Amino acid sequence: MMRRRWMVGAIGGALALGACGGGTSASSTTAQTMPVEERAPAAPVHRGPVSARGEREVSATVGSSGGTLELANGARLEIPAGALSSDVEIHFHVAPDAREAWDDETKRPLGPVLEISPALRAASGQFRVSAPAIALPPGFQPADLALGHEEEVGDTHLGGATQTRWQMWPARVDGSRFVAELPALGGHRVQFGVSR
């Protein structure tokens, strides 16, 4: 009982001392000595479409306003407004060779291999992938133009590798560019080519 009275008395004395100006609090000192200008500014909120460019790779956070990511080789990924319902960090870069996609005489690659991640599904509209057009190989027509799109097909193999396959999506020449529009991107490689 004696201990409890001593503790209550000590706490009461400390409070009385603080109320009389005998002590200072850290918050009042900080508020008096730190000018408003020195406080860290709030991160800017980007409300419009994103536009980002990189040499061999580019990343940007894209939200519902959409945006464009472009590489120095002229490859471009366009995300229409409304395609994404929340902010997504998108990575777009030149990728390793994709010989497995173009493995016979009826399929030939055109232009760079690109990788887009993560996997994306458009809430509305379609993602537009494009690259500078180049001459089609002899024996192929513009109707043969395709975008090879690497997609996951199921569970991983032993050792953790993801099993994928290449799907050919229709593409077209639009001015001086190869263009393909897709409702979803698998989070893997893409490459324009011809396929019949």
VORO-669128 format. One record per residue (C-alpha): residue in three letters; x, y, z. Coordinates in steps of 0.02 Angstrom, whole numbers, plus 50000, padded with zeros to 5 digits. Layout:
BEGIN
AlaXYZ
...
//
This chain:
BEGIN
Met500005000050000
Met501435011750040
Arg502215008349870
Arg500605012649778
Arg500465029549870
Trp502265033749828
Met501975029649641
Val500365039849634
Gly501265054349719
Ala502735053549598
Ile501595053549445
Gly500555067849514
Gly502125078049549
Ala502775075349374
Leu501125080949299
Ala501075096349408
Leu502875100749361
Gly502455099049176
Ala500905109949195
Cys501915123749279
Gly503125125049136
Gly504505115549225
Gly504685103449080
Thr504455103448892
Ser503765090348778
Ala504635084348621
Ser503115087948514
Ser503005106148564
Thr504885108748538
Thr504825100348367
Ala503325110448312
Gln504195126748363
Thr505895123248283
Met505445114148121
Pro504855126047985
Val503445120047875
Glu504575121247720
Glu505725107547787
Arg504375094347800
Ala504435081047666
Pro503205084947526
Ala501815072647492
Ala502105061447342
Pro501275068747187
Val499685060247131
His499715056946944
Arg497965058246873
Gly498275058146684
Pro498945045146564
Val500725039246597
Ser502085041246465
Ala503745032446495
Arg505235028746383
Gly506795018146404
Glu508285011946305
Arg508064992946323
Glu506854992846469
Val505555003946548
Ser504425002646701
Ala502975013546754
Thr501495013046870
Val499955014046761
Gly498185016346827
Ser496445018846760
Ser497005033746652
Gly498065021946547
Gly499725026146467
Thr501115021946345
Leu502785013346375
Glu504055014346234
Leu505795007646200
Ala507185015446097
Asn506965001945963
Gly505225009145930
Ala504244995246017
Arg502735002046108
Leu501434996046234
Glu499845006446245
Ile498615004046388
Pro496935012446353
Ala496025022546486
Gly494895010946585
Ala495874995146546
Leu496594994446723
Ser495484996746876
Ser496955000046994
Asp498775005446987
Val499944992046917
Glu501844992746902
Ile502144987446721
His503844981746654
Phe504194982046467
His505894976846400
Val506894968246263
Ala506894949546302
Pro507934934246260
Asp507734925346094
Ala506104916146058
Arg506654903045931
Glu505414890346000
Ala503984901345935
Trp504614901645756
Asp505204883745732
Asp504744879545552
Glu504624886545376
Thr502834892245401
Lys503294904145543
Arg504664917245543
Pro505074930945670
Leu505054949545628
Gly505784962445744
Pro506304961745926
Val505744949646061
Leu504884959446199
Glu504304955146373
Ile502834962946464
Ser502484959246646
Pro501504956246752
Ala500064946946670
Leu498674959346629
Arg496834957646585
Ala495924972946518
Ala494354978146612
Ser493844987146452
Gly494684990046284
Gln496224980846226
Phe498094982446252
Arg499004988146095
Val500744981446057
Ser501664989045909
Ala503384989845831
Pro504134997845675
Ala503644987945520
Ile504984979045420
Ala504904970045253
Leu503984953445254
Pro505004938245200
Pro504744932145020
Gly503204921345000
Phe502244929345145
Gln500784941645132
Pro500184955245254
Ala498754943345302
Asp500094931545373
Leu500674944545500
Ala500454938845681
Leu500984942845857
Gly501734927745944
His501174928446124
Glu501924917046257
Glu500594910646378
Glu500614899246530
Val499774882446501
Gly499724874746673
Asp500714869846824
Thr502574871746839
His503784858046788
Leu504944849446910
Gly506204862146967
Gly504964876546964
Ala504994881246779
Thr503344887846711
Gln502644878346562
Thr502174890046418
Arg501614889246238
Trp501584901946097
Gln499914907746029
Met499794917645867
Trp498654932945873
Pro498134942645718
Ala499174957945681
Arg499144971045545
Val500184984645465
Asp499575001745519
Gly500565015245427
Ser502375011145464
Arg502024999945614
Phe501564981945652
Val500084982345772
Ala499164969345875
Glu497764972046001
Leu497444959546139
Pro496194958546284
Ala497524950946397
Leu499404949146409
Gly500154933646489
Gly501604941846577
His502884934046461
Arg503694937046291
Val502904943446130
Gln503614945145954
Phe502924949845785
Gly503144937545643
Val502294929245497
Ser501314913045514
Arg500274903145390
//
